[in-house]
């Protein structure tokens, strides 16, 4: 960890100081978009019945992929958020994407801001928001960028920290992919896990609505986040999801959400049973031995790769032999299927190994 990250991690204020909660998961919930005062208030009333829900979220300005679609109600919706807080006592949260959004939210007393995935990708936009927030004492959450780049995520957090923001958090909402898959966005759990390794004191929140893209997957994804030690969730909820003006498929009713939150299981992070501790320690020792062998085998493989590279150079043979690589990958995937290993994992693993092998031969 760099000195900058160490300082940032040390200075981040605990989430309990700005979002008090007495149970896990603690939840920020509400509609994808604020559509009307009636819709906003009715949704908030339903959500306030859950002891897990601590803040109400609603999109006021919506960055949409295509023009001529609903891009948010605009500033009028901020008054509705104020009414939600006055009636239910829930804190309020919304997304900001530029200086004007920040100024309007501060004027209307919005409690929590977040930066969306489409904005996190732009250092210019994040810096504009950070400059507008300079001197403000407000929590700011940063969604991961739409592309799987940890540096952009960390960089956005650093820009806000440099502007004096200490109430910081990160939202994992998955990453865009051109490959058709079960979910709308690829979770790539290894990236938020690495963020947590770099900044262990940074509150991490999971957004199962945007990862899933479909309400049927919100509960299992929420449980998976809890099993990984993520204690906060941000979930989209609407009184009439099928008629929502944006992201209808991934929203749930307040009643369904309240019931779902009671079904989620929170596992104890500490292992108290001595026998279980010994068993886990023994298994981890076995895994460590296998890991050491994998590293040794990879080193051995690269030694032979370099020898092949030397021969190719001596005889003017191109480094990349695409037919050989395709056949090799196909063979690896076939062997993986026979052993019960996930073929996507094996494909990704050997693509990394092959890329390193090519690099060694250049």
C-alpha positions in Angstrom: 0.0 0.0 0.0 1.4 3.4 -0.9 1.8 6.2 1.7 -1.1 8.0 0.1 -3.4 5.0 0.5 -2.3 4.4 4.0 -3.1 8.0 5.0 -6.5 7.8 3.2 -7.4 4.5 4.9 -6.4 6.0 8.3 -8.5 9.1 7.8 -11.7 7.5 6.5 -14.5 8.0 9.1 -16.3 4.8 10.2 -19.7 4.4 8.5 -21.4 4.3 11.9 -20.5 8.0 12.3 -22.7 9.0 9.3 -25.1 6.1 8.8 -25.9 4.7 12.2 -27.1 1.1 12.1 -27.8 -1.6 14.6 -27.9 -4.7 12.3 -26.4 -6.2 9.2 -27.1 -5.8 6.4 -27.6 -2.0 6.5 -29.5 -0.9 3.4 -29.9 2.1 1.2 -33.1 1.5 -0.9 -35.5 3.3 -3.1 -36.5 3.7 -6.8 -34.1 3.9 -9.7 -35.8 7.2 -10.6 -37.9 9.6 -8.7 -41.0 9.9 -10.9 -43.6 11.6 -8.8 -44.1 12.8 -5.3 -46.7 10.1 -4.7 -44.4 7.3 -6.0 -41.5 8.5 -4.0 -43.4 8.9 -0.7 -45.3 5.7 -1.0 -42.1 3.8 -1.7 -40.4 5.4 1.2 -43.2 4.6 3.6 -43.0 1.0 2.7 -39.2 0.8 3.1 -39.2 2.6 6.4 -41.0 -0.4 7.9 -37.7 -2.4 7.6 -35.2 -1.9 10.5 -32.5 -2.7 7.9 -33.2 0.3 5.7 -31.4 3.4 6.9 -31.5 5.7 3.9 -33.7 6.3 0.9 -32.2 6.6 -2.6 -33.8 7.9 -5.7 -32.3 9.0 -9.0 -33.0 12.7 -9.8 -30.8 13.0 -12.9 -30.4 9.8 -14.9 -27.5 9.3 -17.3 -29.1 7.2 -20.1 -27.4 5.4 -22.9 -29.9 6.6 -25.6 -31.5 10.1 -25.9 -35.3 10.5 -25.8 -35.6 8.2 -22.8 -36.5 9.2 -19.3 -33.5 11.1 -18.0 -34.9 12.0 -14.6 -37.4 14.4 -13.1 -34.7 17.0 -12.3 -34.5 19.4 -9.4 -38.2 19.1 -8.5 -37.4 15.6 -7.2 -35.1 17.1 -4.5 -38.1 18.6 -2.8 -39.7 15.1 -2.7 -36.5 13.7 -1.0 -36.9 16.5 1.7 -40.5 15.3 2.3 -39.3 11.7 2.6 -36.8 12.7 5.3 -39.4 14.8 7.2 -42.0 12.1 7.1 -40.0 8.9 7.6 -36.8 10.0 9.2 -34.8 8.2 6.6 -31.6 9.8 5.3 -31.7 10.7 1.6 -29.3 9.8 -1.2 -29.0 10.6 -4.9 -26.5 10.4 -7.7 -24.5 13.5 -8.9 -22.6 13.8 -12.2 -21.5 17.4 -12.3 -20.9 20.6 -10.3 -24.5 21.8 -10.7 -25.9 18.6 -9.3 -23.7 18.9 -6.3 -24.7 22.5 -5.7 -28.5 21.7 -5.9 -28.2 18.7 -3.6 -26.3 20.7 -1.0 -28.9 23.5 -1.2 -31.7 21.0 -0.6 -30.0 19.1 2.3 -29.5 15.7 0.6 -27.7 13.6 3.1 -25.6 11.2 0.9 -24.3 11.5 -2.6 -23.0 8.9 -4.9 -21.0 9.0 -8.1 -22.3 6.7 -10.8 -20.3 4.2 -12.8 -20.5 6.3 -16.0 -19.0 9.2 -14.2 -16.2 7.3 -12.3 -14.6 6.6 -15.6 -13.9 10.3 -16.2 -11.2 11.9 -14.0 -12.3 15.3 -15.3 -15.9 14.7 -14.2 -14.8 13.3 -10.8 -12.5 16.3 -10.3 -15.3 18.7 -11.1 -17.5 17.0 -8.4 -14.6 16.9 -5.9 -13.9 20.6 -6.4 -17.6 21.4 -5.9 -17.6 19.4 -2.7 -14.6 21.1 -1.2 -15.4 22.3 2.3 -18.6 20.2 2.5 -19.2 17.7 5.2 -21.2 15.0 3.4 -20.8 11.3 2.7 -19.9 10.4 -0.9 -20.1 6.9 -2.3 -18.2 6.0 -5.5 -19.5 3.3 -7.8 -17.0 1.2 -9.6 -16.3 2.3 -13.2 -18.3 0.5 -15.9 -15.0 -1.1 -17.2 -13.1 -3.4 -14.9 -10.2 -1.1 -13.9 -9.4 -0.8 -10.2 -7.1 2.2 -10.8 -10.0 4.4 -11.9 -12.1 3.4 -8.9 -9.2 4.1 -6.5 -8.4 7.3 -8.3 -11.9 8.7 -7.9 -11.8 8.0 -4.2 -8.4 9.7 -3.9 -9.7 12.8 -5.7 -12.6 13.2 -3.2 -10.2 12.6 -0.3 -7.9 15.3 -1.6 -10.9 17.6 -1.6 -11.4 17.0 2.1 -14.1 14.4 2.0 -13.6 11.9 4.9 -17.0 10.2 4.8 -16.3 7.9 1.9 -17.6 4.6 0.7 -17.5 2.4 -2.4 -20.3 0.7 -4.3 -19.7 -2.5 -6.2 -22.3 -2.6 -9.1 -20.5 -5.0 -11.4 -18.8 -4.3 -14.8 -20.1 -4.1 -18.3 -19.3 -7.0 -20.6 -20.0 -7.7 -24.2 -20.3 -11.5 -23.4 -23.8 -12.7 -22.8 -24.1 -13.9 -19.3 -26.7 -14.6 -16.5 -26.4 -11.1 -15.0 -26.6 -7.7 -16.5 -23.1 -6.8 -15.3 -20.2 -9.1 -14.4 -19.6 -9.1 -10.7 -15.8 -9.8 -11.0 -15.7 -10.2 -7.2 -11.9 -10.2 -7.2 -11.9 -6.5 -8.0 -13.9 -5.2 -4.9 -12.0 -7.8 -2.8 -8.7 -6.2 -4.0 -10.1 -2.7 -3.3 -10.9 -3.9 0.2 -7.3 -5.2 0.6 -5.9 -1.8 -0.5 -8.4 0.1 1.7 -9.6 -2.2 4.5 -11.4 0.6 6.4 -13.3 1.9 3.4 -17.0 1.0 3.7 -17.9 -1.3 0.8 -21.5 -1.6 -0.4 -22.9 -4.1 -2.9 -25.5 -3.1 -5.5 -27.2 -6.4 -6.5 -29.8 -4.5 -8.5 -27.3 -3.4 -11.1 -25.2 -6.5 -11.0 -28.3 -8.7 -11.6 -30.4 -6.6 -14.0 -33.3 -8.9 -12.9 -35.2 -8.9 -9.6 -35.0 -12.7 -9.4 -31.2 -12.6 -8.7 -31.2 -9.8 -6.1 -31.6 -12.1 -3.1 -28.9 -14.6 -4.0 -26.5 -11.8 -5.0 -27.2 -10.0 -1.7 -26.5 -13.3 0.2 -23.2 -13.8 -1.8 -22.1 -10.2 -0.8 -22.8 -10.9 2.8 -20.9 -14.2 2.6 -17.9 -12.2 1.3 -18.1 -9.9 4.3 -19.8 -6.9 2.5 -22.2 -5.6 5.1 -24.0 -2.8 3.2 -26.5 -3.1 0.3 -28.0 -0.5 -2.1 -31.1 -1.9 -3.7 -33.7 -0.5 -6.1 -37.3 -0.6 -4.9 -40.5 0.8 -6.5 -44.2 0.6 -5.5 -45.0 -0.6 -9.0 -41.8 -2.0 -10.6 -43.2 -3.2 -13.9 -44.4 0.4 -14.7 -41.1 2.1 -13.6 -39.8 4.6 -16.1 -36.2 3.2 -15.8 -34.7 -0.2 -15.0 -38.1 -1.8 -14.4 -36.9 -5.4 -14.4 -34.4 -5.0 -11.6 -36.7 -3.3 -9.0 -38.7 -4.9 -6.3 -41.6 -3.7 -4.2 -40.9 -2.4 -0.7 -42.9 -5.3 0.7 -40.8 -7.9 -1.2 -37.6 -6.2 -0.2 -38.5 -6.1 3.5 -39.3 -9.8 3.5 -36.1 -10.6 1.6 -33.9 -8.7 4.1 -35.3 -10.8 6.9 -34.4 -14.0 5.0 -30.7 -13.0 4.5 -28.2 -14.8 6.7 -25.3 -13.0 8.3 -22.4 -15.3 9.1 -20.2 -14.8 12.2 -16.8 -13.6 10.9 -15.0 -15.1 13.9 -14.4 -18.9 14.3 -14.8 -19.9 17.9 -15.0 -23.7 17.7 -11.4 -25.0 18.3 -12.0 -28.2 16.4 -13.2 -26.3 13.4 -10.3 -24.0 13.6 -7.9 -26.9 13.6 -9.6 -28.5 10.6 -9.5 -25.2 8.6 -5.9 -24.7 9.5 -5.0 -28.2 8.3 -6.8 -27.6 5.0 -5.2 -24.2 4.5 -1.8 -25.8 5.0 -2.7 -28.3 2.3 -3.8 -25.5 0.0 -0.5 -23.6 0.7 1.5 -26.6 -0.4 -0.5 -26.9 -3.6 -0.1 -23.1 -4.2 3.7 -23.5 -3.8 3.7 -26.3 -6.3 1.7 -24.2 -8.8 4.2 -21.4 -8.5 7.1 -23.8 -9.0 5.4 -25.5 -12.0 4.7 -22.0 -13.6 8.4 -21.1 -13.1 9.3 -24.4 -14.8 6.9 -23.7 -17.6 8.3 -20.3 -18.3 11.8 -21.7 -18.4 10.8 -24.0 -21.3 8.9 -21.1 -22.9 12.0 -19.0 -22.9 13.9 -21.8 -24.5 11.3 -22.1 -27.3 11.5 -18.3 -27.7 15.3 -18.5 -28.1 14.9 -21.2 -30.9 12.2 -19.1 -32.6 14.5 -16.1 -32.7 17.5 -18.0 -34.0 15.4 -19.4 -36.9 13.2 -16.3 -37.6 10.0 -18.1 -36.5 7.1 -15.8 -35.4 6.4 -15.8 -31.7 2.7 -16.2 -31.9 1.5 -19.6 -33.4 -2.2 -19.0 -33.3 -3.3 -22.5 -34.5 -1.1 -24.1 -31.8 -2.5 -21.8 -29.2 -6.2 -22.5 -30.2 -5.6 -26.3 -30.1 -3.8 -26.0 -26.7 -6.6 -24.0 -25.2 -9.3 -26.4 -26.6 -7.4 -29.3 -25.0 -7.1 -27.5 -21.6 -10.9 -26.8 -21.6 -11.7 -30.4 -22.5 -9.5 -31.6 -19.6 -11.2 -29.1 -17.2 -14.6 -30.4 -18.1 -13.6 -33.9 -17.2 -12.3 -32.9 -13.8 -15.3 -30.7 -13.0 -13.4 -27.4 -13.1 -15.2 -24.3 -14.4 -14.2 -23.9 -18.0 -14.5 -20.1 -18.0 -12.0 -20.0 -15.2 -9.6 -22.4 -17.0 -9.9 -20.3 -20.2 -9.2 -17.1 -18.4 -6.3 -18.6 -16.4 -4.6 -20.0 -19.5 -5.1 -16.8 -21.5 -3.2 -15.0 -18.8 -0.5 -17.7 -18.8 -0.3 -17.5 -22.6 0.0 -13.7 -22.6 2.9 -14.0 -20.2 4.5 -16.7 -22.3 4.3 -14.5 -25.5 5.8 -11.6 -23.5 8.7 -13.8 -22.4 9.5 -14.7 -26.0 9.5 -11.2 -27.4 
